[in-house]
Amino acid sequence: MTVDGDFTDGDIWAGVRDVSPLLLGIAPFALVAGIAAVDAGLGLAEAVGMSVIVFAGASQLAAIDLIGSNAPFAVVVGTAVVINLRVVMYSASIAPHFADYGRRFRAGLAYLLTDQAYALSVAEYEANPERSRWRYYFGAAAALWVVWQIGTVVGVVVGAGVPDAWGLTFAVPLVFLALLVPAMKDRPTTAAGVAGGTIAVVAAGLPLNLGLLAGAVSGIAVGLLTEVYES
């Protein structure tokens, strides 16, 4: 299937419109990511480069926290990958909607995949089958990307101007708590959150800063086992 370049299409702007309320929560999240990057010792180019390449809030913050703790590169990457494994499931779910597009085009769409863009898009496809698949998704996902990048830059600039005596280390755990609590909606997610948090705290003294990675893997395993048991 060929893809035209009409970026004024109404389906694109429908995606932008529907994601707009969520941007109010994404903006401060991105701001914290930028501030945390400064606290971890990253410069503007490094922080923005990481934000553009990774573009994944939770794993990005986890990686920044590990970088600030001087964790080995393999641990930083491994932790980010484990936290972002859910995107594999999102990809498998939304892929059939983009099956007719070219491989390179689908790769570009995959880069923009986030929790919010996925959830909005699959719900819209079901409610309004006539929507252009890529246009609606692109409108929602690109808006999220732009706000995230701007918020990161602002956070880096603001963070660089904050005195060291103030301390910014509180930012990362607070954001993770804000993400965790609303996500614990049922028994599997609650079990995953409790197990992951407990293991991460208990394993905090592991060498190479492997406590966070151990907590992430344990949380995923417990959540999956609980879901299988319930089914």
PLY file of the C-alpha trace (Angstrom):
ply
format ascii 1.0
element vertex 231
property float x
property float y
property float z
element edge 230
property int vertex1
property int vertex2
end_header
0.00 0.00 0.00
1.35 3.42 -0.91
1.33 6.24 1.61
0.73 9.83 0.56
2.24 12.75 2.39
-0.89 14.75 3.20
-0.19 15.89 6.75
-3.23 18.19 6.84
-5.65 15.26 6.79
-8.46 15.34 9.35
-7.54 11.91 10.71
-4.12 13.20 11.75
-5.64 16.12 13.59
-8.17 13.78 15.20
-5.24 11.91 16.73
-3.69 15.17 17.92
-7.02 16.25 19.40
-7.63 12.98 21.24
-4.14 12.84 22.74
-4.14 16.48 23.84
-5.56 15.86 27.34
-2.83 13.29 27.97
-0.13 15.81 27.07
-0.86 17.63 30.33
0.58 14.63 32.14
3.38 13.95 29.66
4.83 17.48 29.89
5.79 17.35 33.61
6.99 13.76 33.16
9.37 14.94 30.41
10.42 17.86 32.59
11.40 15.47 35.37
13.33 13.33 32.88
15.35 16.38 31.85
15.98 17.44 35.45
16.98 13.90 36.44
19.42 13.79 33.50
21.15 16.90 34.82
21.27 15.41 38.30
22.90 12.28 36.84
25.62 14.40 35.23
24.41 14.43 31.62
24.83 17.52 29.48
22.22 19.04 27.17
23.37 17.14 24.07
23.58 13.85 25.96
20.18 14.24 27.61
18.41 15.30 24.42
20.19 12.61 22.41
19.06 9.98 24.88
15.52 11.32 24.82
15.38 11.22 21.02
16.93 7.75 20.68
15.22 6.00 23.59
11.88 7.87 23.71
10.47 5.73 26.51
9.67 7.49 29.76
9.89 4.75 32.39
12.93 3.00 30.96
14.58 6.34 30.25
14.24 7.42 33.87
15.49 4.05 35.10
18.51 4.31 32.81
19.23 7.84 34.02
19.07 6.70 37.63
21.53 3.89 36.91
23.84 6.21 34.99
23.87 8.51 38.01
24.87 5.51 40.13
27.74 4.68 37.75
26.20 1.34 36.78
27.86 -0.64 33.97
26.58 0.04 30.47
25.21 -3.50 30.10
23.13 -3.11 33.26
21.73 0.23 32.08
20.73 -1.19 28.70
19.43 -4.46 30.16
17.21 -2.67 32.67
15.78 -0.35 30.02
15.03 -3.29 27.73
13.29 -5.30 30.46
11.12 -2.34 31.49
10.18 -1.73 27.87
9.26 -5.34 27.05
5.57 -4.43 27.17
6.05 -2.58 23.88
6.62 -5.94 22.19
3.06 -6.90 23.12
1.77 -3.55 21.90
3.55 -4.10 18.60
2.08 -7.56 18.13
-1.39 -6.20 18.83
-1.30 -3.15 16.56
0.80 -4.66 13.75
-2.16 -6.10 11.78
-3.52 -2.57 11.31
-0.29 -1.56 9.52
0.37 -4.83 7.67
-0.26 -3.32 4.22
2.34 -0.57 4.58
6.00 -0.83 3.58
8.66 -2.08 5.97
10.47 1.25 6.29
7.23 3.10 6.92
6.23 0.59 9.59
9.65 0.99 11.21
9.04 4.73 11.49
5.65 4.12 13.08
7.23 1.61 15.48
9.71 4.21 16.69
6.81 6.41 17.82
5.00 3.63 19.70
4.07 4.51 23.30
1.48 3.34 25.82
-0.76 6.32 25.09
-0.51 6.18 21.28
-1.23 2.46 21.32
-4.24 2.67 23.64
-5.83 5.59 21.80
-5.27 4.07 18.36
-6.64 0.58 18.97
-9.71 2.05 20.69
-10.29 4.45 17.78
-9.86 1.73 15.16
-12.57 -0.29 16.85
-14.94 2.63 17.32
-14.35 4.24 13.90
-13.20 1.63 11.35
-13.16 4.28 8.61
-10.23 6.10 10.22
-6.94 6.10 8.33
-4.80 3.79 10.42
-1.45 5.49 10.01
-2.75 9.06 10.03
-4.63 8.80 13.31
-1.78 6.93 14.97
0.78 9.37 13.64
-1.19 12.37 14.89
-1.35 11.00 18.43
2.17 9.56 18.52
3.94 12.54 16.91
2.25 14.98 19.29
3.52 12.92 22.22
7.01 12.86 20.73
7.16 16.63 20.26
5.94 17.38 23.79
8.37 14.85 25.27
11.37 16.33 23.49
10.45 19.92 24.36
9.80 18.96 27.98
13.16 17.20 28.21
15.02 20.25 26.89
13.20 22.54 29.31
13.96 20.15 32.16
17.66 20.12 31.31
17.79 23.93 31.13
15.82 24.35 34.37
17.79 21.60 36.09
21.09 23.19 35.13
20.02 26.37 36.90
19.00 24.70 40.15
21.65 24.82 42.92
23.20 21.46 43.79
22.24 22.01 47.41
18.57 21.64 46.49
19.05 18.05 45.34
16.99 16.52 42.55
17.31 12.85 43.40
13.74 12.79 44.69
12.36 13.29 41.19
12.85 9.77 39.80
11.26 7.76 42.65
8.33 10.17 42.86
7.58 9.82 39.16
7.83 6.04 39.33
5.41 6.01 42.26
3.01 8.21 40.28
3.20 5.72 37.39
2.97 2.63 39.57
-0.05 3.33 41.76
-2.62 3.99 38.97
-1.34 0.94 37.07
-2.12 -1.45 39.95
-5.71 -2.04 38.83
-6.03 -5.81 39.35
-4.37 -8.72 41.11
-1.65 -9.46 38.49
-0.50 -5.84 38.21
-0.66 -5.37 41.98
1.33 -8.56 42.55
3.88 -7.46 39.95
4.26 -4.02 41.52
4.61 -5.32 45.08
7.01 -8.12 44.11
9.13 -5.91 41.88
9.38 -3.15 44.47
10.18 -5.56 47.30
12.88 -7.38 45.34
14.42 -4.11 44.17
14.70 -2.86 47.76
16.02 -6.16 49.13
18.50 -6.49 46.26
19.66 -2.87 46.44
23.07 -3.96 47.67
23.82 -6.27 44.75
27.02 -5.55 42.83
26.88 -3.66 39.52
23.61 -2.01 40.64
21.64 -5.09 39.60
18.93 -4.52 42.20
16.66 -2.57 39.86
17.05 -5.13 37.08
16.31 -7.96 39.51
13.19 -6.14 40.69
11.97 -5.53 37.14
12.45 -9.15 36.08
10.85 -10.46 39.29
7.86 -8.15 38.92
7.22 -9.26 35.35
7.54 -12.93 36.31
5.20 -12.65 39.29
2.65 -10.68 37.26
2.64 -13.27 34.47
2.39 -16.21 36.90
-0.49 -14.55 38.74
-2.34 -13.92 35.48
-1.83 -17.52 34.35
-3.02 -18.83 37.71
-6.19 -16.72 37.58
-7.02 -17.85 34.06
0 1
1 2
2 3
3 4
4 5
5 6
6 7
7 8
8 9
9 10
10 11
11 12
12 13
13 14
14 15
15 16
16 17
17 18
18 19
19 20
20 21
21 22
22 23
23 24
24 25
25 26
26 27
27 28
28 29
29 30
30 31
31 32
32 33
33 34
34 35
35 36
36 37
37 38
38 39
39 40
40 41
41 42
42 43
43 44
44 45
45 46
46 47
47 48
48 49
49 50
50 51
51 52
52 53
53 54
54 55
55 56
56 57
57 58
58 59
59 60
60 61
61 62
62 63
63 64
64 65
65 66
66 67
67 68
68 69
69 70
70 71
71 72
72 73
73 74
74 75
75 76
76 77
77 78
78 79
79 80
80 81
81 82
82 83
83 84
84 85
85 86
86 87
87 88
88 89
89 90
90 91
91 92
92 93
93 94
94 95
95 96
96 97
97 98
98 99
99 100
100 101
101 102
102 103
103 104
104 105
105 106
106 107
107 108
108 109
109 110
110 111
111 112
112 113
113 114
114 115
115 116
116 117
117 118
118 119
119 120
120 121
121 122
122 123
123 124
124 125
125 126
126 127
127 128
128 129
129 130
130 131
131 132
132 133
133 134
134 135
135 136
136 137
137 138
138 139
139 140
140 141
141 142
142 143
143 144
144 145
145 146
146 147
147 148
148 149
149 150
150 151
151 152
152 153
153 154
154 155
155 156
156 157
157 158
158 159
159 160
160 161
161 162
162 163
163 164
164 165
165 166
166 167
167 168
168 169
169 170
170 171
171 172
172 173
173 174
174 175
175 176
176 177
177 178
178 179
179 180
180 181
181 182
182 183
183 184
184 185
185 186
186 187
187 188
188 189
189 190
190 191
191 192
192 193
193 194
194 195
195 196
196 197
197 198
198 199
199 200
200 201
201 202
202 203
203 204
204 205
205 206
206 207
207 208
208 209
209 210
210 211
211 212
212 213
213 214
214 215
215 216
216 217
217 218
218 219
219 220
220 221
221 222
222 223
223 224
224 225
225 226
226 227
227 228
228 229
229 230
